[in-house]
Amino acid sequence: MGKTGKHKTRNLGLVENKRFAIDIGVNLSGQLINASLSMLAIIGALFIFIIDKRETSTFFYVLMVVSFLSFIASIFLGGKGINKIREKSFKDKLDLKCSKDFFNYQAILCIIGILTCLLSFIFTKKSEADLNQIKVLNGNLEKIIESNSSQKSEIKILENKIESIEQKFDSIIENKTKKTVPNNGYK
């Protein structure tokens, strides 16, 4: 084998290494796309829960919108990067740099989306109406417990009276049966 044989082997190894590196980048981008889609679902659920249960400020809404848009842009850029690699692969011009910027911005926007989502929770607080309702319910519960306690003691008193009446009734019945049983001379 001459110089051309070694050169072809080296080029084949280089191409395989490039393909492997590009596959890693595409897989990471796909995972970031999946993470962004999951975060969009979580943001939707949290948003509905928070606006229903807590008081929010304008900053909360702004940060939630920024978070939402960051995840959408992250998904878009990941798709653009994957498409760019697909186009370059089809033209047999594999290059790591062609999608590097797309994937970097994708990751940055995904991180921004997570941070702004978390930061938005700072701008919420428990609703005063809910706190007042909890206080009222707690007061009512205490009254019910107190009432239940007094009813238990009344029930116990009534149970004792019923038991006493049963004992008296049993003794009356017992005395009557002793008097009504005829004595035939047997003891």
C-alpha positions in Angstrom: 0.0 0.0 0.0 1.3 3.4 -0.9 0.6 6.8 0.5 -2.9 6.9 -1.0 -4.0 3.9 0.9 -3.0 5.3 4.3 -4.5 8.7 3.3 -7.9 7.1 2.4 -7.9 5.1 5.7 -7.2 8.2 7.7 -9.9 10.2 5.9 -12.4 7.4 6.5 -11.6 7.5 10.2 -12.0 11.3 10.2 -15.3 11.1 8.5 -16.5 8.5 11.0 -15.4 10.7 13.9 -17.2 13.6 12.4 -20.4 11.6 12.0 -20.1 10.4 15.6 -19.6 13.9 16.9 -22.5 15.2 14.9 -24.7 12.4 16.1 -23.9 13.3 19.7 -24.8 17.0 18.9 -28.1 15.9 17.3 -29.0 13.6 20.2 -28.3 16.4 22.7 -30.4 18.8 20.7 -33.2 16.3 20.6 -33.0 15.8 24.3 -33.2 19.6 24.8 -36.2 19.7 22.5 -37.9 17.0 24.7 -37.0 18.9 27.9 -38.4 22.1 26.4 -41.6 20.4 25.4 -41.9 18.9 28.9 -41.3 22.3 30.5 -44.0 23.9 28.3 -46.5 21.4 29.7 -45.3 22.0 33.2 -45.5 25.8 32.8 -49.1 25.4 31.5 -50.1 23.4 34.5 -48.3 25.6 37.0 -49.7 28.8 35.4 -53.3 27.6 35.7 -52.7 26.4 39.3 -51.0 29.6 40.4 -53.5 32.0 38.9 -56.3 30.0 40.5 -54.7 29.7 44.0 -52.4 32.7 44.5 -52.2 36.4 43.9 -49.9 37.3 41.0 -48.2 40.5 39.8 -47.4 41.8 36.4 -43.8 40.6 36.8 -45.2 37.1 37.2 -46.9 37.2 33.8 -44.0 38.9 32.1 -41.6 36.2 33.4 -43.9 33.4 32.4 -44.3 34.8 28.9 -40.5 35.1 28.6 -40.1 31.5 29.9 -42.7 30.3 27.4 -41.1 32.1 24.5 -37.6 30.9 25.5 -38.7 27.3 25.3 -40.4 27.8 22.0 -37.3 29.6 20.6 -35.1 26.8 22.0 -37.2 24.2 20.2 -37.1 26.2 17.0 -33.3 26.7 17.1 -32.7 23.0 17.9 -34.8 22.1 14.8 -32.9 24.6 12.7 -29.6 23.1 13.8 -30.7 19.5 13.1 -32.0 20.6 9.7 -28.7 22.4 8.9 -26.8 19.2 9.7 -29.2 17.2 7.6 -28.7 19.5 4.6 -24.9 19.4 5.0 -24.8 15.6 5.4 -26.9 15.3 2.2 -24.4 17.4 0.3 -21.6 15.3 1.9 -20.1 18.4 3.6 -20.1 17.3 7.2 -19.0 20.2 9.4 -19.3 20.5 13.2 -19.5 24.3 13.0 -22.5 24.5 10.8 -24.9 23.9 13.7 -22.8 24.8 16.7 -24.4 28.3 17.0 -27.9 26.9 16.8 -27.3 24.3 19.4 -25.5 26.8 21.7 -28.4 29.2 21.5 -30.8 26.4 22.0 -29.2 25.4 25.3 -28.9 29.0 26.5 -32.6 29.7 25.8 -33.6 26.5 27.5 -31.7 27.6 30.6 -33.2 31.1 30.4 -36.7 29.5 30.2 -36.1 27.4 33.3 -34.6 30.3 35.3 -37.4 32.8 34.4 -40.0 30.2 35.2 -38.5 29.7 38.7 -38.0 33.4 39.1 -41.7 34.1 38.3 -42.7 32.3 41.5 -41.1 35.1 43.6 -43.8 37.4 42.3 -46.7 35.4 43.7 -48.2 35.3 47.2 -51.0 33.5 49.0 -54.4 35.1 48.4 -55.8 37.1 51.4 -59.2 35.8 50.6 -57.9 32.2 50.8 -56.1 32.9 54.1 -59.3 34.5 55.5 -61.3 31.5 54.3 -58.9 29.1 56.0 -59.2 31.1 59.3 -63.0 30.9 59.1 -62.9 27.1 58.3 -60.4 26.6 61.2 -62.7 28.5 63.6 -65.7 26.4 62.4 -63.7 23.2 62.9 -62.8 24.3 66.4 -66.5 24.9 67.2 -67.5 21.5 65.8 -64.8 19.8 67.8 -65.9 21.6 71.0 -69.6 20.8 70.2 -68.7 17.2 69.5 -66.8 17.1 72.9 -69.8 18.4 74.8 -72.1 16.0 73.0 -69.9 13.1 73.8 -70.1 14.0 77.5 -73.9 14.3 77.3 -74.1 10.9 75.5 -72.0 9.4 78.3 -74.3 10.8 80.9 -77.3 9.4 79.0 -75.7 6.0 78.6 -75.1 5.9 82.4 -78.7 6.8 83.1 -79.9 4.1 80.6 -77.7 1.6 82.3 -79.0 2.6 85.7 -82.6 2.3 84.5 -81.9 -1.1 83.0 -80.4 -2.3 86.3 -83.5 -1.1 88.1 -85.8 -2.7 85.6 -83.9 -6.0 85.8 -84.2 -6.0 89.6 -87.9 -5.2 89.5 -88.5 -8.1 87.0 -86.4 -10.4 89.1 -88.4 -9.5 92.3 -91.7 -10.0 90.5 -90.7 -13.4 89.2 -89.6 -14.5 92.7 -93.0 -13.5 94.1 -95.1 -15.1 91.3 -93.3 -18.4 91.3 -95.5 -20.9 93.4 -93.9 -22.6 96.3 -94.8 -26.3 96.3 -93.0 -27.0 99.4 -89.7 -27.5 97.8 -86.8 -25.4 98.8 
